[in-house]
Amino acid sequence: MCYAIPGKIVEMNNRFAVVDYFGEKRNVLNDNQNIKINDYVYAQGGIVVDKIDTKEALKILKFWKQKFFELKVVDKNLSQIKTGETAKKNKNILAILQKANQNRTLNRQELLALLRLKDKDELQLLYKLANNIRQIKNDNACCVHGIIEFSNCCKNSCHYCGIRKESHIQRYRMSPEQIIKTAETAVRTYGFKALVLQSGEDPYYSDEMLELIVKKIRALGVLVFLSIGLKKSTTYRKLYEAGARAALIRFETSNEKIFKTMRPGTNLSARLNLIKKLKKMGYLIATGFLVGLPRETEGDIIKNILLTKKLGADMYSFGPLIPTIGTPLERQRLMDKNLMLKIIALTRILDREAKILVTTALETLDKNGKKEGLLSGANSLMINVTPPDFRKKYLIYQGRPDKNKQIGKNIKDTVDLLFSIGRAPTDLGI
Ligand code: 5AD
């Protein structure tokens, strides 16, 4: 777990260190030779990203001291299951939820029964249980990463995606200088401590260009998160050396037939192999799938969650398909929000300590998606920091609620939402 509030280094042993946050201890990795015991640092995803001046740290901690404990109380109250909530429910479902609560392994039939829940009260109980597990295992930290969408050019033809090469959209590529400048603003003006660099699969950016971008952004004192698709593992190796420490790459679907149809010319095993290699290289891994592809069954969804877990995901990233005009899937039916909430809850039951993202696609599906996702087991978010002129052209799907939203306003709304449900926004140095 990471807090973007300064923590104090209280133990050190080579690359391993222990950081203290108001008495809570967290293990972290530290590559910075200049950091010593008693220094204050920012850590992200278990990695020290920056050292912070003691005076400055104490000032920030003064603000946080009271807030930190106040938020935890709100979160705890919201996530407690009260006895009345379990009355009058289907006995079979109650028994499965009880089993999940005791951290006993659920079999396929039980997982399917939860995924098929329809009754409103039973759904609420499932979400509450997942939220409760999240609170007990992860406390109230919520990652808030910034995301820069630096190119909407893509060499692929994925049937679901609005930036597939056949799409008649206005294309853009941000220059390395523009990307670095955007990152500087995100860090210096808005206080982000982790930045995701996302693009279509765009061969235009050479290894040298990407290395320069990563180095410069890493030097701002943030966790650099890559979301650039399938590249050679040697490229990812160079980018790790340049300072990138996390990679977001969804496998999209574990169903080989669906993968083949939806992603012509690409290959599921190559994608899975790359994810495995990146994990071995030391990258923090964010991966997951799309929900609602044609011919997908409930069994496929369960397989997708289990595969994400098997890949050792540090962060789960899955979202609903948003049918997009101009793509082969433009006529696909929009899914029910509850299916997404059930998947978040099941994921939390199956992987109690993971980070689970609420994606913008869920917010696009339903304007309350962000809050409801967070109350169903999720604990991570991203805020778009792409300059507006580029952002509105990053049309993976249409109708994104953050399309025209000012960055400052989006941060304020997100922080207000998080505070209202007792979550501490991490990765954002506020
Ligand atoms: N709806 C929702 N998500 C989409 N993605 C691509 N197209 C869509 C769409 N129409 C997702 C893919 C990709 C991520 C960057 O965006 O899962 O991995």
Residues whose N, C-alpha, C, O or C-beta is under 5 A from the ligand:
A	BS01	5AD	Y160 C161 G162 R250 L290 P320 L321 I322 P323 T324 A361 I396 Y397
